[in-house]
């Protein structure tokens, strides 16, 4: 099989590879980090390689940043055991295995999306400028920072310097404040705002956040449990704080849980129970035709029907003649 028509799709291990689609080289290949496109896919007897996976032909864009060029040349020099420059490296019609590339569409669709709230503050006072940028993962923290910075400038900054002047112009909206001296904007102005953006995170980065939350929860549980021990009273306040803040606590708990067979048996039993319960709910809903009208006040209702002839032969119908229903 040969695919070379733009837009033609090829599914492999849950990923869709499309002719003409943008891809990026993964850490599994020497083309790691390079952007390119898929030009052709060959599988079965039409493959040029003896690999078990399909052959995906890609053309890569040459890197522009000097450090990226240096890294690429270094990888290929090590691969061929001789010095290689960018001009020596083949970038067109390169045969790649599926795990050597990642479709950009797959990356976009499978990244975790989180909101980022950034407080931007900038000022110019008598021609001397400055700025600050403070990102937050929640709006409440960003709003607090916004109010703190605005209050501080009103007390000791640009706003304080200009507050008595008649030519001071103020523009204010929710999460936005700007003031400047009329006719002197480039020399004297102050502005602060909150901007919301979307951050795309990989599974690894998202997992680090989850891991940090679990670690924090275990530290808190450990501290609340340790506070009840009589033996802990032998420690001074300073020693006790070091004791409940020991950075090894989360890893120690993780290792203990890893050896706790009853814990994991209970965990997987719970997963299985939930899976079966939910599957049964889906199967139950899936077996009902679109015309199904359940009996009232019945935990396992049959259909009350809608008067059509097909209801007489429906096994869910309460008045079905013959087998099933209430009249069997």
N, C-alpha and C positions, 0 to 999 in steps of 0.2 A: 504494500500500500504506500502510495506517495501522495502527500498533501502539499500543494503549493499555491492554491487559489487563495487570495487575500480574504480573510474572514472565515476560512475553513477551521473547524474546531477538532481538537483531539483530546479526549479525556484519559488521564492516567493517574491512578492512585488518588482520586478525589480532586485533582486539579485539572483545570481546563487550559490547554495551550492553543493559542489562536494564531494563524498565519498573519503576520503583519503587526502582532501585538508587541508592546514594549516589555522587556524583561531586564533583570539585573543578575549579574553573576553572583553566585553564593560562595561561601567559604570552602565549598567542596571542590572548587576549580581555581585555576590560576587566574581566571578573569574576574575574581572576586571584586564586587563593587562597580564593575563597568556596566553602563547602560547600553542596551542593544535592542534588536528586534528579531523575531522569528521569521525566517524566509521559507523554510521547508521542513517537513516532518516525514521520516521514512520508518516503516515498521515491517516486520515479517521478512520475506525473501528479498525485499527491496532495500534492506539496510546495507550500508557499506562497511559497518563494523561488525564484530562478533559479540558485541555486548548483548546481554539479555534485555536491556531496556531499548526503547525506540531511539533513533538518531534524530536529534533536533538541530537543524542548521540555523546558526545565529550570526548576525553581523553586529559588531560592537563599535561604539563610538570611542575614538581615542581619548584618553584622559587629558585634561587641560592643566590641572594644578600640578606644579613641579613635584611635590611630595608624592602625589598619586602616580605620576610617571616613574619616579624613582622606585616606588614599591613594586610596580608592575615589572620593571626591568630587573629588579632584584629577584622576584619570583621566577621569571623565565630563565634568568642566568643560572639559578640554582637547579632548575629543572633540566636544562641542557648541559650543565657543567661547563659553561663557557660564557663570556660576557655577551649580553644581549641589550640592544638599544630598542627604543620604541619602533624605529623603522624596521627592525628585524622581526617584530612580533606580528603574526597573522591575526587580523581582526575581522576579516570577511569570511563568510561561509565556514564558520567553525562548528564542528560537530560536537554537540553537548549532550550529556545524559540529563534526564529530567531533574535529578537532585543537584545539578550544577547551576541551574537557573531558577529564578522565581518570577512568575508573571507579576507585573506591577499591579494589575487589577486584583489579583489574589491578595497581594499585600494590603491594598487599600480596603478590600472587603473584610479582611480578617484581623485588622488592627482594632484594638480597643480604643474607643473614643471617649475622651475625658474633657471636661471643660476647664479652661485655664483663665483665671481672672488676673489681669496685669494692671498695676497702678503705674501710670506714666506721669512723671513730674518734670517740668522743664522751666527754666527761668533765665532772664537776662536782666541784670541790674547795672545800669550805667555802662552797658556794653560788655560786661563780664557775664558769661553764660555758664550754665551747668544743667545737669539732668540726673534723674534717678529712675530706675526701673525695678519694680518689686512684683514678682509673680506669685500667685496663690492658687491652690487647688479648690478653694471654696470661696463663694462670693462674700460671705460674712467677714472673713479675715481680710479680704481685699477692701471692703467698705470701711472696716476699722482703720486700716492703714491710710486710706484716702482721707478720712476725717482727722486722723492724727497729724498727717503731713500738712493738711490745709490749716489746721489750728496752729501748728508750729510756725508756719509762714506768716500767719496773721499776727502772731506775737513778736516774732523776731526777724522776719524776712522781708520780701518785696512788698507784700500787702501792708505791713506795718510802716514801711518807709513812705508809701504813697497814700495812706488812708485819709490824710487831711487835704489832699490836692483836689482841685475842682475839675481837672482834666482826666481824672481816673475813670476808665470805662470798665464795667463789670458785666460779664456774660455768664450765667449759671443755669445749668440743667441738672437732672438727676445724674449722678456719677460724673459730672463735668463742671469745672470752674475755670474761668479765665479772666484775667484783668490786665490792663495795659494803660499806658499814658497816651492819650490821644495825640496822634502825629509822631509818636516816638516808639512805635511798636517794636521795631528792630533793636532798639536800644534798651527798652524797658517793658518787659511783659512777663507774666507768670501764668502757667497753665498746668492743671492736674486733671486726670481722667482715669476711668476704669474701662478697660477693653476686654471683652470676652472673646476667646479664641478656642478652637478645638484642637486638642493634642491627640495624635495617633500614637499608640503604644504597642510594642510587640508583646507576645506572650511572656517573654522573659522579663521585660520591664514591668509589665502588669503583675507578674508573679512576685517580683521583688517588693511591690507595695503590699500585696497580700501577705507575704512572708513577714514583713515588718509589723503589720497589724496583729498577726498571730503571736509574734514574739512579744509584743507589747502586752497583749491580753494575758499571756502566760506569766509575764513578770508581775502583773497586777494580781493575778490569782495566787502566785507564789507569796507575794507580800502579805495579802490578806490572810492566807493560811498560816504563815510563819508568825504573824502578830499574835496568834492565839496560843503559842507554845510557851510554857513556863520556862523552859531552858533558855529561851531567847532573852529573858530578863537579865541574864548574866552579862549580856553585851551592853556597852555604853550606847548612847544614842547615835554617836558617830559610827561606831562599829556596826550597829544594826542597819543603818542606812547603807553602808557599804555592802553588808550581807545581802539585803534584798535588792540591791542594784548590781549584783555581780553579773557581768556580761555573759558568763557561761551558762546561766540559768536556762534560756530557751533551748540551747543545744542539748543540755543534760536531760531536759524533759522530753525532747524529741527522741533521744536515744532510749530512754526508758519506755516510751510508748512503742518504739520499734520492736522491743522485746516482749511487749505485753500482748500475748496471743489472745486472751479473752477480749481485750479492747478491740483488736482488729476483727475478730470473729463477730463481735456485736456490731461493729461498724459496717461490715459487708452484709451481715444479715439485715440491717436496717436499709441499706441500699437496695437489696433484693426485694424486701417487703414493699418499699415505696414504688419500685419499678413494676412489680406485679399489680399493685393497687391501681397505679396510673394506667397501665396497659389495659387492665380490665375495664376501666372507665372509658378509654378510647374505643375498645372493641365493642362495648355495650352501645355507645353512641353511634358507632359505625354500622351496626347491624340494623338500625332503624331506617326505614325508607323516609323520603322527604315528607310524605303525607302523615307520618306518625303523630298521633294525638294521644298522649298518655292519660290513663285513668287518674282521677284525683284521689288523694288519700291512700295511695298504695305504694309501698317502697319498691315493689317490683311490678310496675304497671304494664298492662297490656294496652293495646290501642282501642279507643272507643269508636274508631271508624269515622268515615265521612259520608256514608250512605251509598258509596259507589259499588258497582258489581264486583270489582276486584277485591273489595274488603272481605267478601264471603270466602275467598280462597287464601287469605293472608293468615299466616300462623300467629301473628301478633294481635289479631282481631279478637275482642272479647266474646263475640257471638259467632265465631267461626263454626260452621257445620262440620261434623266429623271429628277429625283429630285436632287437639289443641283448643284454645279458648275456654269459655265457661260452659259450653254446651256439649262437651265430648261425652 
